[in-house]
Amino acid sequence: MYYAGWNRCESVPFNAAIGLAISHDAGLSFKRVGLGPVLSYSPDEPFLLGSPRIRKFGDTWYLWYVSGKKWLRTAGKPEPVYKIRMASSLMAFTGPNMARTCWKID
Amino acid sequence: MFEWKKLGKVFDPKDLPASSWMKEFAQSPSVLVFRDFVRVYFCTRPSPSADGQYMSYLSYIDLSRKNLLEIIRICEHPVLDLGG
């Protein structure tokens, strides 16, 4: 299961990155594969990674997700603006150093 | 082009007994289909802290495949613990 893990921040309300957890009881409970995220910030995706959606077509895994574009200052709470991203890999996305091709869908 | 007909609310943690660990919110549903039921995972929250801050947890309900509006099981504790 790919999920978004979030934490509170100071100058903006929160940040998030994508994590992976595995179930060995047919989906009743999950354990993280590690303490950190499998998809985290990078030069082109500096904050707010989330909404992971994974699917395999043929031999290739595809992960659709969002990354933060900007925070909008409003009269009330700041609002995040996201860009839609897609990554593809021949291996499932299990760690930050795996080879992947990133596609930008804006 | 798909046309969708709304069938109405299926689940709200506010409708659960006061003793439930889930109090508010059922967000971002994601589904696993089993033979006899559909498991709908979602994010939910216990009551906020005194200063109004929430923590969110992963939960699920199981819906009967014979009637997708019928809840046959409700998760009794979070399926994933909080991160570090």
N, CA and C atoms of all chains as a GROMACS GRO file, in nm:
protein
  570
    1MET      N    1   0.084  -0.117   0.000
    1MET     CA    2   0.000   0.000   0.000
    1MET      C    3   0.089   0.124   0.000
    2TYR      N    4   0.065   0.208  -0.098
    2TYR     CA    5   0.132   0.338  -0.100
    2TYR      C    6   0.042   0.439  -0.029
    3TYR      N    7   0.100   0.522   0.055
    3TYR     CA    8   0.019   0.618   0.131
    3TYR      C    9   0.097   0.748   0.141
    4ALA      N   10   0.027   0.854   0.177
    4ALA     CA   11   0.092   0.983   0.203
    4ALA      C   12   0.106   1.000   0.353
    5GLY      N   13   0.229   1.022   0.398
    5GLY     CA   14   0.253   1.053   0.538
    5GLY      C   15   0.276   1.203   0.550
    6TRP      N   16   0.209   1.263   0.647
    6TRP     CA   17   0.220   1.409   0.657
    6TRP      C   18   0.269   1.451   0.794
    7ASN      N   19   0.324   1.569   0.800
    7ASN     CA   20   0.369   1.625   0.927
    7ASN      C   21   0.339   1.774   0.930
    8ARG      N   22   0.324   1.826   1.049
    8ARG     CA   23   0.289   1.968   1.064
    8ARG      C   24   0.412   2.054   1.043
    9CYS      N   25   0.391   2.173   0.989
    9CYS     CA   26   0.500   2.267   0.968
    9CYS      C   27   0.467   2.400   1.035
   10GLU      N   28   0.559   2.492   1.022
   10GLU     CA   29   0.544   2.621   1.090
   10GLU      C   30   0.495   2.729   0.994
   11SER      N   31   0.567   2.754   0.888
   11SER     CA   32   0.531   2.863   0.798
   11SER      C   33   0.418   2.823   0.703
   12VAL      N   34   0.401   2.693   0.680
   12VAL     CA   35   0.286   2.640   0.606
   12VAL      C   36   0.223   2.531   0.693
   13PRO      N   37   0.097   2.497   0.669
   13PRO     CA   38   0.030   2.406   0.762
   13PRO      C   39   0.093   2.266   0.772
   14PHE      N   40   0.136   2.207   0.659
   14PHE     CA   41   0.186   2.069   0.664
   14PHE      C   42   0.272   2.040   0.542
   15ASN      N   43   0.342   1.930   0.548
   15ASN     CA   44   0.415   1.876   0.435
   15ASN      C   45   0.386   1.727   0.429
   16ALA      N   46   0.416   1.661   0.318
   16ALA     CA   47   0.384   1.519   0.303
   16ALA      C   48   0.479   1.454   0.206
   17ALA      N   49   0.500   1.324   0.222
   17ALA     CA   50   0.579   1.243   0.128
   17ALA      C   51   0.511   1.107   0.118
   18ILE      N   52   0.557   1.026   0.024
   18ILE     CA   53   0.488   0.900  -0.005
   18ILE      C   54   0.562   0.783   0.058
   19GLY      N   55   0.487   0.701   0.129
   19GLY     CA   56   0.544   0.586   0.196
   19GLY      C   57   0.484   0.457   0.145
   20LEU      N   58   0.544   0.346   0.187
   20LEU     CA   59   0.501   0.213   0.145
   20LEU      C   60   0.485   0.125   0.268
   21ALA      N   61   0.376   0.053   0.276
   21ALA     CA   62   0.353  -0.040   0.385
   21ALA      C   63   0.296  -0.170   0.327
   22ILE      N   64   0.326  -0.280   0.392
   22ILE     CA   65   0.289  -0.412   0.339
   22ILE      C   66   0.202  -0.486   0.440
   23SER      N   67   0.102  -0.559   0.390
   23SER     CA   68   0.016  -0.639   0.476
   23SER      C   69   0.047  -0.787   0.454
   24HIS      N   70   0.051  -0.862   0.565
   24HIS     CA   71   0.067  -1.007   0.557
   24HIS      C   72  -0.058  -1.078   0.606
   25ASP      N   73  -0.166  -1.002   0.627
   25ASP     CA   74  -0.290  -1.062   0.676
   25ASP      C   75  -0.407  -1.021   0.587
   26ALA      N   76  -0.384  -1.019   0.458
   26ALA     CA   77  -0.488  -0.988   0.359
   26ALA      C   78  -0.556  -0.855   0.386
   27GLY      N   79  -0.476  -0.756   0.426
   27GLY     CA   80  -0.529  -0.620   0.432
   27GLY      C   81  -0.592  -0.579   0.563
   28LEU      N   82  -0.575  -0.660   0.669
   28LEU     CA   83  -0.630  -0.619   0.799
   28LEU      C   84  -0.535  -0.524   0.871
   29SER      N   85  -0.406  -0.538   0.848
   29SER     CA   86  -0.308  -0.448   0.910
   29SER      C   87  -0.188  -0.435   0.817
   30PHE      N   88  -0.114  -0.324   0.834
   30PHE     CA   89  -0.001  -0.297   0.747
   30PHE      C   90   0.120  -0.258   0.831
   31LYS      N   91   0.238  -0.291   0.779
   31LYS     CA   92   0.363  -0.248   0.844
   31LYS      C   93   0.445  -0.171   0.742
   32ARG      N   94   0.502  -0.061   0.785
   32ARG     CA   95   0.588   0.016   0.696
   32ARG      C   96   0.709  -0.065   0.654
   33VAL      N   97   0.759  -0.043   0.531
   33VAL     CA   98   0.881  -0.112   0.489
   33VAL      C   99   1.003  -0.048   0.552
   34GLY      N  100   0.989   0.073   0.605
   34GLY     CA  101   1.100   0.140   0.671
   34GLY      C  102   1.049   0.266   0.738
   35LEU      N  103   1.138   0.336   0.806
   35LEU     CA  104   1.096   0.455   0.879
   35LEU      C  105   1.074   0.574   0.787
   36GLY      N  106   1.136   0.573   0.669
   36GLY     CA  107   1.130   0.690   0.581
   36GLY      C  108   1.042   0.666   0.459
   37PRO      N  109   1.025   0.770   0.378
   37PRO     CA  110   0.941   0.758   0.258
   37PRO      C  111   1.012   0.686   0.144
   38VAL      N  112   0.933   0.635   0.048
   38VAL     CA  113   0.992   0.577  -0.073
   38VAL      C  114   0.999   0.680  -0.184
   39LEU      N  115   0.915   0.784  -0.175
   39LEU     CA  116   0.919   0.892  -0.273
   39LEU      C  117   0.920   1.021  -0.195
   40SER      N  118   1.030   1.095  -0.204
   40SER     CA  119   1.038   1.217  -0.125
   40SER      C  120   1.088   1.331  -0.212
   41TYR      N  121   1.120   1.442  -0.147
   41TYR     CA  122   1.144   1.567  -0.219
   41TYR      C  123   1.266   1.557  -0.310
   42SER      N  124   1.260   1.631  -0.422
   42SER     CA  125   1.369   1.632  -0.518
   42SER      C  126   1.369   1.771  -0.581
   43PRO      N  127   1.470   1.804  -0.661
   43PRO     CA  128   1.478   1.941  -0.713
   43PRO      C  129   1.350   1.988  -0.783
   44ASP      N  130   1.284   1.898  -0.857
   44ASP     CA  131   1.167   1.940  -0.932
   44ASP      C  132   1.037   1.916  -0.854
   45GLU      N  133   1.049   1.847  -0.742
   45GLU     CA  134   0.931   1.816  -0.659
   45GLU      C  135   0.966   1.847  -0.514
   46PRO      N  136   0.971   1.976  -0.480
   46PRO     CA  137   1.032   2.016  -0.353
   46PRO      C  138   0.945   1.998  -0.229
   47PHE      N  139   0.814   1.978  -0.244
   47PHE     CA  140   0.730   1.964  -0.124
   47PHE      C  141   0.597   1.901  -0.161
   48LEU      N  142   0.524   1.853  -0.058
   48LEU     CA  143   0.389   1.800  -0.072
   48LEU      C  144   0.376   1.691  -0.178
   49LEU      N  145   0.436   1.576  -0.153
   49LEU     CA  146   0.413   1.460  -0.238
   49LEU      C  147   0.301   1.378  -0.176
   50GLY      N  148   0.202   1.343  -0.259
   50GLY     CA  149   0.091   1.267  -0.202
   50GLY      C  150   0.002   1.207  -0.308
   51SER      N  151  -0.115   1.159  -0.263
   51SER     CA  152  -0.216   1.097  -0.349
   51SER      C  153  -0.160   0.989  -0.440
   52PRO      N  154  -0.084   0.894  -0.386
   52PRO     CA  155  -0.025   0.792  -0.474
   52PRO      C  156  -0.130   0.695  -0.526
   53ARG      N  157  -0.121   0.664  -0.655
   53ARG     CA  158  -0.208   0.564  -0.716
   53ARG      C  159  -0.118   0.476  -0.801
   54ILE      N  160  -0.114   0.346  -0.771
   54ILE     CA  161  -0.020   0.254  -0.837
   54ILE      C  162  -0.096   0.155  -0.924
   55ARG      N  163  -0.041   0.122  -1.039
   55ARG     CA  164  -0.101   0.022  -1.125
   55ARG      C  165   0.008  -0.036  -1.215
   56LYS      N  166  -0.006  -0.164  -1.248
   56LYS     CA  167   0.091  -0.228  -1.338
   56LYS      C  168   0.023  -0.255  -1.471
   57PHE      N  169   0.083  -0.211  -1.578
   57PHE     CA  170   0.036  -0.242  -1.712
   57PHE      C  171   0.147  -0.319  -1.781
   58GLY      N  172   0.119  -0.444  -1.816
   58GLY     CA  173   0.225  -0.527  -1.876
   58GLY      C  174   0.338  -0.544  -1.778
   59ASP      N  175   0.460  -0.510  -1.818
   59ASP     CA  176   0.578  -0.526  -1.732
   59ASP      C  177   0.609  -0.402  -1.650
   60THR      N  178   0.535  -0.294  -1.672
   60THR     CA  179   0.575  -0.166  -1.616
   60THR      C  180   0.479  -0.121  -1.506
   61TRP      N  181   0.538  -0.075  -1.394
   61TRP     CA  182   0.460  -0.014  -1.285
   61TRP      C  183   0.446   0.135  -1.313
   62TYR      N  184   0.325   0.186  -1.288
   62TYR     CA  185   0.301   0.328  -1.301
   62TYR      C  186   0.251   0.381  -1.167
   63LEU      N  187   0.309   0.493  -1.125
   63LEU     CA  188   0.264   0.559  -1.002
   63LEU      C  189   0.221   0.700  -1.037
   64TRP      N  190   0.092   0.728  -1.023
   64TRP     CA  191   0.044   0.865  -1.036
   64TRP      C  192   0.044   0.927  -0.898
   65TYR      N  193   0.083   1.053  -0.888
   65TYR     CA  194   0.085   1.119  -0.759
   65TYR      C  195   0.080   1.270  -0.783
   66VAL      N  196   0.073   1.346  -0.675
   66VAL     CA  197   0.078   1.491  -0.690
   66VAL      C  198   0.202   1.544  -0.619
   67SER      N  199   0.251   1.658  -0.667
   67SER     CA  200   0.357   1.728  -0.593
   67SER      C  201   0.318   1.876  -0.584
   68GLY      N  202   0.362   1.938  -0.476
   68GLY     CA  203   0.322   2.076  -0.448
   68GLY      C  204   0.383   2.173  -0.548
   69LYS      N  205   0.298   2.264  -0.596
   69LYS     CA  206   0.344   2.367  -0.688
   69LYS      C  207   0.367   2.496  -0.611
   70LYS      N  208   0.272   2.530  -0.524
   70LYS     CA  209   0.285   2.650  -0.442
   70LYS      C  210   0.179   2.646  -0.333
   71TRP      N  211   0.198   2.729  -0.232
   71TRP     CA  212   0.097   2.754  -0.130
   71TRP      C  213   0.035   2.890  -0.161
   72LEU      N  214  -0.098   2.896  -0.158
   72LEU     CA  215  -0.167   3.023  -0.181
   72LEU      C  216  -0.202   3.086  -0.047
   73ARG      N  217  -0.164   3.210  -0.029
   73ARG     CA  218  -0.207   3.282   0.091
   73ARG      C  219  -0.349   3.328   0.068
   74THR      N  220  -0.439   3.293   0.154
   74THR     CA  221  -0.578   3.336   0.140
   74THR      C  222  -0.618   3.415   0.265
   75ALA      N  223  -0.741   3.460   0.268
   75ALA     CA  224  -0.791   3.529   0.388
   75ALA      C  225  -0.794   3.432   0.506
   76GLY      N  226  -0.818   3.304   0.476
   76GLY     CA  227  -0.822   3.202   0.582
   76GLY      C  228  -0.693   3.122   0.582
   77LYS      N  229  -0.706   2.989   0.580
   77LYS     CA  230  -0.586   2.903   0.583
   77LYS      C  231  -0.517   2.904   0.448
   78PRO      N  232  -0.384   2.888   0.447
   78PRO     CA  233  -0.314   2.872   0.318
   78PRO      C  234  -0.366   2.750   0.244
   79GLU      N  235  -0.376   2.760   0.110
   79GLU     CA  236  -0.426   2.650   0.029
   79GLU      C  237  -0.314   2.597  -0.060
   80PRO      N  238  -0.296   2.464  -0.066
   80PRO     CA  239  -0.191   2.410  -0.155
   80PRO      C  240  -0.239   2.399  -0.298
   81VAL      N  241  -0.149   2.418  -0.393
   81VAL     CA  242  -0.175   2.395  -0.535
   81VAL      C  243  -0.082   2.284  -0.578
   82TYR      N  244  -0.139   2.183  -0.646
   82TYR     CA  245  -0.060   2.065  -0.682
   82TYR      C  246  -0.041   2.053  -0.833
   83LYS      N  247   0.064   1.986  -0.873
   83LYS     CA  248   0.076   1.941  -1.012
   83LYS      C  249   0.068   1.788  -1.011
   84ILE      N  250   0.013   1.733  -1.118
   84ILE     CA  251  -0.004   1.588  -1.128
   84ILE      C  252   0.120   1.529  -1.192
   85ARG      N  253   0.169   1.419  -1.135
   85ARG     CA  254   0.292   1.357  -1.183
   85ARG      C  255   0.267   1.210  -1.209
   86MET      N  256   0.351   1.152  -1.290
   86MET     CA  257   0.346   1.009  -1.312
   86MET      C  258   0.489   0.957  -1.322
   87ALA      N  259   0.517   0.852  -1.252
   87ALA     CA  260   0.648   0.787  -1.262
   87ALA      C  261   0.627   0.645  -1.310
   88SER      N  262   0.721   0.595  -1.388
   88SER     CA  263   0.711   0.457  -1.433
   88SER      C  264   0.841   0.386  -1.404
   89SER      N  265   0.830   0.258  -1.378
   89SER     CA  266   0.949   0.181  -1.343
   89SER      C  267   0.923   0.034  -1.371
   90LEU      N  268   1.028  -0.040  -1.403
   90LEU     CA  269   1.010  -0.184  -1.422
   90LEU      C  270   1.004  -0.256  -1.288
   91MET      N  271   1.048  -0.187  -1.182
   91MET     CA  272   1.036  -0.242  -1.048
   91MET      C  273   0.936  -0.156  -0.972
   92ALA      N  274   0.867  -0.213  -0.877
   92ALA     CA  275   0.776  -0.134  -0.794
   92ALA      C  276   0.858  -0.027  -0.722
   93PHE      N  277   0.795   0.078  -0.680
   93PHE     CA  278   0.865   0.192  -0.623
   93PHE      C  279   0.892   0.165  -0.476
   94THR      N  280   1.010   0.109  -0.450
   94THR     CA  281   1.037   0.063  -0.314
   94THR      C  282   1.142   0.147  -0.243
   95GLY      N  283   1.202   0.242  -0.308
   95GLY     CA  284   1.304   0.321  -0.240
   95GLY      C  285   1.343   0.439  -0.326
   96PRO      N  286   1.405   0.536  -0.267
   96PRO     CA  287   1.430   0.661  -0.338
   96PRO      C  288   1.534   0.649  -0.449
   97ASN      N  289   1.617   0.547  -0.444
   97ASN     CA  290   1.724   0.540  -0.543
   97ASN      C  291   1.691   0.448  -0.660
   98MET      N  292   1.569   0.396  -0.665
   98MET     CA  293   1.540   0.308  -0.777
   98MET      C  294   1.526   0.392  -0.903
   99ALA      N  295   1.560   0.330  -1.014
   99ALA     CA  296   1.552   0.400  -1.142
   99ALA      C  297   1.407   0.425  -1.176
  100ARG      N  298   1.376   0.545  -1.215
  100ARG     CA  299   1.239   0.571  -1.258
  100ARG      C  300   1.239   0.683  -1.358
  101THR      N  301   1.142   0.676  -1.446
  101THR     CA  302   1.122   0.784  -1.542
  101THR      C  303   1.007   0.868  -1.492
  102CYS      N  304   1.028   0.996  -1.480
  102CYS     CA  305   0.921   1.083  -1.432
  102CYS      C  306   0.857   1.155  -1.550
  103TRP      N  307   0.728   1.155  -1.551
  103TRP     CA  308   0.654   1.227  -1.654
  103TRP      C  309   0.579   1.340  -1.587
  104LYS      N  310   0.582   1.454  -1.646
  104LYS     CA  311   0.514   1.568  -1.587
  104LYS      C  312   0.380   1.584  -1.654
  105ILE      N  313   0.273   1.581  -1.578
  105ILE     CA  314   0.141   1.612  -1.631
  105ILE      C  315   0.096   1.734  -1.554
  106ASP      N  316   0.084   1.846  -1.619
  106ASP     CA  317   0.060   1.968  -1.544
  106ASP      C  318  -0.080   2.023  -1.567
  107MET      N  319  -1.898   0.813  -2.265
  107MET     CA  320  -1.898   0.900  -2.147
  107MET      C  321  -1.980   0.835  -2.036
  108PHE      N  322  -1.926   0.828  -1.915
  108PHE     CA  323  -1.999   0.769  -1.804
  108PHE      C  324  -2.099   0.868  -1.745
  109GLU      N  325  -2.216   0.819  -1.709
  109GLU     CA  326  -2.310   0.900  -1.630
  109GLU      C  327  -2.323   0.836  -1.494
  110TRP      N  328  -2.312   0.914  -1.388
  110TRP     CA  329  -2.312   0.860  -1.252
  110TRP      C  330  -2.438   0.902  -1.179
  111LYS      N  331  -2.495   0.807  -1.106
  111LYS     CA  332  -2.613   0.836  -1.023
  111LYS      C  333  -2.570   0.822  -0.878
  112LYS      N  334  -2.590   0.928  -0.799
  112LYS     CA  335  -2.549   0.922  -0.659
  112LYS      C  336  -2.644   0.834  -0.581
  113LEU      N  337  -2.590   0.740  -0.503
  113LEU     CA  338  -2.673   0.651  -0.423
  113LEU      C  339  -2.680   0.693  -0.278
  114GLY      N  340  -2.604   0.794  -0.242
  114GLY     CA  341  -2.616   0.848  -0.107
  114GLY      C  342  -2.504   0.803  -0.016
  115LYS      N  343  -2.507   0.853   0.105
  115LYS     CA  344  -2.401   0.830   0.201
  115LYS      C  345  -2.400   0.684   0.247
  116VAL      N  346  -2.282   0.626   0.252
  116VAL     CA  347  -2.268   0.488   0.296
  116VAL      C  348  -2.220   0.481   0.440
  117PHE      N  349  -2.127   0.570   0.475
  117PHE     CA  350  -2.066   0.560   0.608
  117PHE      C  351  -2.021   0.696   0.657
  118ASP      N  352  -2.044   0.722   0.785
  118ASP     CA  353  -1.996   0.843   0.851
  118ASP      C  354  -1.956   0.805   0.993
  119PRO      N  355  -1.831   0.830   1.031
  119PRO     CA  356  -1.791   0.792   1.168
  119PRO      C  357  -1.873   0.862   1.275
  120LYS      N  358  -1.936   0.973   1.243
  120LYS     CA  359  -2.021   1.041   1.341
  120LYS      C  360  -2.142   0.956   1.378
  121ASP      N  361  -2.177   0.857   1.293
  121ASP     CA  362  -2.292   0.772   1.322
  121ASP      C  363  -2.254   0.651   1.408
  122LEU      N  364  -2.127   0.635   1.438
  122LEU     CA  365  -2.083   0.521   1.518
  122LEU      C  366  -2.112   0.544   1.666
  123PRO      N  367  -2.115   0.438   1.748
  123PRO     CA  368  -2.133   0.457   1.892
  123PRO      C  369  -2.023   0.546   1.950
  124ALA      N  370  -2.052   0.613   2.059
  124ALA     CA  371  -1.957   0.707   2.120
  124ALA      C  372  -1.826   0.641   2.158
  125SER      N  373  -1.829   0.508   2.178
  125SER     CA  374  -1.708   0.437   2.220
  125SER      C  375  -1.612   0.411   2.105
  126SER      N  376  -1.652   0.438   1.982
  126SER     CA  377  -1.566   0.406   1.867
  126SER      C  378  -1.441   0.491   1.867
  127TRP      N  379  -1.334   0.436   1.815
  127TRP     CA  380  -1.209   0.511   1.806
  127TRP      C  381  -1.214   0.615   1.694
  128MET      N  382  -1.303   0.594   1.598
  128MET     CA  383  -1.318   0.692   1.490
  128MET      C  384  -1.427   0.792   1.528
  129LYS      N  385  -1.398   0.920   1.513
  129LYS     CA  386  -1.497   1.021   1.549
  129LYS      C  387  -1.544   1.103   1.430
  130GLU      N  388  -1.451   1.148   1.347
  130GLU     CA  389  -1.488   1.239   1.237
  130GLU      C  390  -1.408   1.205   1.112
  131PHE      N  391  -1.461   1.234   0.999
  131PHE     CA  392  -1.396   1.226   0.868
  131PHE      C  393  -1.386   1.084   0.814
  132ALA      N  394  -1.418   1.070   0.686
  132ALA     CA  395  -1.389   0.947   0.611
  132ALA      C  396  -1.346   0.997   0.473
  133GLN      N  397  -1.215   1.010   0.456
  133GLN     CA  398  -1.162   1.078   0.336
  133GLN      C  399  -1.086   0.983   0.245
  134SER      N  400  -1.078   1.020   0.120
  134SER     CA  401  -0.991   0.956   0.022
  134SER      C  402  -1.010   0.805   0.016
  135PRO      N  403  -1.128   0.758  -0.019
  135PRO     CA  404  -1.150   0.612  -0.024
  135PRO      C  405  -1.066   0.545  -0.130
  136SER      N  406  -1.024   0.423  -0.098
  136SER     CA  407  -0.944   0.343  -0.189
  136SER      C  408  -0.988   0.199  -0.168
  137VAL      N  409  -1.009   0.123  -0.276
  137VAL     CA  410  -1.084  -0.003  -0.264
  137VAL      C  411  -1.001  -0.125  -0.300
  138LEU      N  412  -1.021  -0.233  -0.223
  138LEU     CA  413  -0.971  -0.366  -0.260
  138LEU      C  414  -1.091  -0.457  -0.275
  139VAL      N  415  -1.099  -0.529  -0.386
  139VAL     CA  416  -1.215  -0.616  -0.409
  139VAL      C  417  -1.179  -0.758  -0.370
  140PHE      N  418  -1.255  -0.815  -0.274
  140PHE     CA  419  -1.241  -0.955  -0.235
  140PHE      C  420  -1.357  -1.033  -0.297
  141ARG      N  421  -1.358  -1.164  -0.273
  141ARG     CA  422  -1.461  -1.248  -0.336
  141ARG      C  423  -1.601  -1.210  -0.294
  142ASP      N  424  -1.622  -1.196  -0.161
  142ASP     CA  425  -1.759  -1.171  -0.110
  142ASP      C  426  -1.781  -1.028  -0.064
  143PHE      N  427  -1.675  -0.949  -0.055
  143PHE     CA  428  -1.693  -0.814  -0.004
  143PHE      C  429  -1.594  -0.720  -0.072
  144VAL      N  430  -1.624  -0.591  -0.056
  144VAL     CA  431  -1.536  -0.486  -0.105
  144VAL      C  432  -1.482  -0.412   0.016
  145ARG      N  433  -1.353  -0.402   0.029
  145ARG     CA  434  -1.294  -0.331   0.143
  145ARG      C  435  -1.262  -0.189   0.098
  146VAL      N  436  -1.320  -0.093   0.167
  146VAL     CA  437  -1.297   0.048   0.136
  146VAL      C  438  -1.208   0.107   0.244
  147TYR      N  439  -1.085   0.136   0.209
  147TYR     CA  440  -0.993   0.204   0.301
  147TYR      C  441  -1.018   0.354   0.294
  148PHE      N  442  -0.998   0.422   0.406
  148PHE     CA  443  -1.016   0.567   0.408
  148PHE      C  444  -0.939   0.624   0.527
  149CYS      N  445  -0.925   0.757   0.529
  149CYS     CA  446  -0.861   0.826   0.641
  149CYS      C  447  -0.967   0.874   0.737
  150THR      N  448  -0.945   0.855   0.863
  150THR     CA  449  -1.040   0.900   0.963
  150THR      C  450  -0.964   0.962   1.081
  151ARG      N  451  -1.039   1.022   1.176
  151ARG     CA  452  -0.972   1.091   1.287
  151ARG      C  453  -1.045   1.069   1.418
  152PRO      N  454  -0.972   1.049   1.528
  152PRO     CA  455  -1.031   1.062   1.661
  152PRO      C  456  -1.061   1.209   1.688
  153SER      N  457  -1.115   1.238   1.806
  153SER     CA  458  -1.144   1.377   1.840
  153SER      C  459  -1.015   1.458   1.840
  154PRO      N  460  -1.022   1.586   1.804
  154PRO     CA  461  -0.901   1.668   1.803
  154PRO      C  462  -0.851   1.694   1.944
  155SER      N  463  -0.726   1.740   1.952
  155SER     CA  464  -0.670   1.777   2.082
  155SER      C  465  -0.735   1.906   2.131
  156ALA      N  466  -0.700   1.944   2.252
  156ALA     CA  467  -0.762   2.062   2.314
  156ALA      C  468  -0.740   2.188   2.229
  157ASP      N  469  -0.629   2.194   2.153
  157ASP     CA  470  -0.605   2.312   2.070
  157ASP      C  471  -0.654   2.292   1.926
  158GLY      N  472  -0.739   2.192   1.906
  158GLY     CA  473  -0.805   2.177   1.776
  158GLY      C  474  -0.723   2.106   1.669
  159GLN      N  475  -0.613   2.042   1.709
  159GLN     CA  476  -0.529   1.973   1.611
  159GLN      C  477  -0.572   1.827   1.597
  160TYR      N  478  -0.579   1.780   1.473
  160TYR     CA  479  -0.619   1.642   1.445
  160TYR      C  480  -0.499   1.554   1.416
  161MET      N  481  -0.517   1.424   1.440
  161MET     CA  482  -0.427   1.322   1.384
  161MET      C  483  -0.514   1.236   1.294
  162SER      N  484  -0.462   1.189   1.182
  162SER     CA  485  -0.544   1.104   1.096
  162SER      C  486  -0.487   0.963   1.091
  163TYR      N  487  -0.576   0.868   1.074
  163TYR     CA  488  -0.542   0.726   1.076
  163TYR      C  489  -0.610   0.655   0.961
  164LEU      N  490  -0.549   0.547   0.917
  164LEU     CA  491  -0.606   0.465   0.811
  164LEU      C  492  -0.703   0.364   0.870
  165SER      N  493  -0.820   0.350   0.807
  165SER     CA  494  -0.923   0.259   0.855
  165SER      C  495  -0.990   0.193   0.736
  166TYR      N  496  -1.088   0.106   0.761
  166TYR     CA  497  -1.163   0.047   0.649
  166TYR      C  498  -1.302   0.006   0.695
  167ILE      N  499  -1.392  -0.006   0.598
  167ILE     CA  500  -1.519  -0.077   0.618
  167ILE      C  501  -1.530  -0.179   0.505
  168ASP      N  502  -1.596  -0.290   0.533
  168ASP     CA  503  -1.621  -0.392   0.431
  168ASP      C  504  -1.767  -0.384   0.389
  169LEU      N  505  -1.789  -0.380   0.258
  169LEU     CA  506  -1.925  -0.373   0.204
  169LEU      C  507  -1.958  -0.504   0.134
  170SER      N  508  -2.081  -0.550   0.150
  170SER     CA  509  -2.122  -0.675   0.086
  170SER      C  510  -2.124  -0.657  -0.065
  171ARG      N  511  -2.072  -0.755  -0.137
  171ARG     CA  512  -2.077  -0.746  -0.283
  171ARG      C  513  -2.218  -0.764  -0.335
  172LYS      N  514  -2.309  -0.823  -0.252
  172LYS     CA  515  -2.447  -0.838  -0.296
  172LYS      C  516  -2.523  -0.707  -0.283
  173ASN      N  517  -2.478  -0.623  -0.190
  173ASN     CA  518  -2.541  -0.493  -0.169
  173ASN      C  519  -2.434  -0.397  -0.120
  174LEU      N  520  -2.386  -0.314  -0.208
  174LEU     CA  521  -2.272  -0.229  -0.177
  174LEU      C  522  -2.305  -0.120  -0.076
  175LEU      N  523  -2.430  -0.108  -0.039
  175LEU     CA  524  -2.465  -0.011   0.065
  175LEU      C  525  -2.468  -0.076   0.204
  176GLU      N  526  -2.446  -0.209   0.209
  176GLU     CA  527  -2.452  -0.279   0.336
  176GLU      C  528  -2.312  -0.297   0.394
  177ILE      N  529  -2.292  -0.240   0.513
  177ILE     CA  530  -2.164  -0.254   0.582
  177ILE      C  531  -2.165  -0.383   0.660
  178ILE      N  532  -2.071  -0.473   0.631
  178ILE     CA  533  -2.068  -0.601   0.703
  178ILE      C  534  -1.956  -0.608   0.807
  179ARG      N  535  -1.862  -0.513   0.800
  179ARG     CA  536  -1.756  -0.512   0.899
  179ARG      C  537  -1.699  -0.371   0.909
  180ILE      N  538  -1.664  -0.332   1.030
  180ILE     CA  539  -1.600  -0.201   1.051
  180ILE      C  540  -1.470  -0.223   1.126
  181CYS      N  541  -1.367  -0.162   1.077
  181CYS     CA  542  -1.233  -0.175   1.134
  181CYS      C  543  -1.234  -0.136   1.282
  182GLU      N  544  -1.170  -0.215   1.367
  182GLU     CA  545  -1.177  -0.190   1.511
  182GLU      C  546  -1.058  -0.113   1.566
  183HIS      N  547  -0.952  -0.100   1.487
  183HIS     CA  548  -0.840  -0.017   1.528
  183HIS      C  549  -0.763   0.020   1.403
  184PRO      N  550  -0.682   0.124   1.407
  184PRO     CA  551  -0.613   0.169   1.286
  184PRO      C  552  -0.534   0.056   1.219
  185VAL      N  553  -0.530   0.056   1.087
  185VAL     CA  554  -0.459  -0.051   1.017
  185VAL      C  555  -0.311  -0.018   1.000
  186LEU      N  556  -0.273   0.105   1.031
  186LEU     CA  557  -0.132   0.144   1.022
  186LEU      C  558  -0.105   0.238   1.138
  187ASP      N  559   0.003   0.214   1.211
  187ASP     CA  560   0.031   0.304   1.324
  187ASP      C  561   0.089   0.437   1.273
  188LEU      N  562   0.096   0.532   1.362
  188LEU     CA  563   0.149   0.664   1.325
  188LEU      C  564   0.298   0.652   1.296
  189GLY      N  565   0.346   0.737   1.206
  189GLY     CA  566   0.487   0.737   1.172
  189GLY      C  567   0.571   0.801   1.280
  190GLY      N  568   0.702   0.804   1.257
  190GLY     CA  569   0.794   0.861   1.354
  190GLY      C  570   0.792   1.014   1.352
   0.00000   0.00000   0.00000
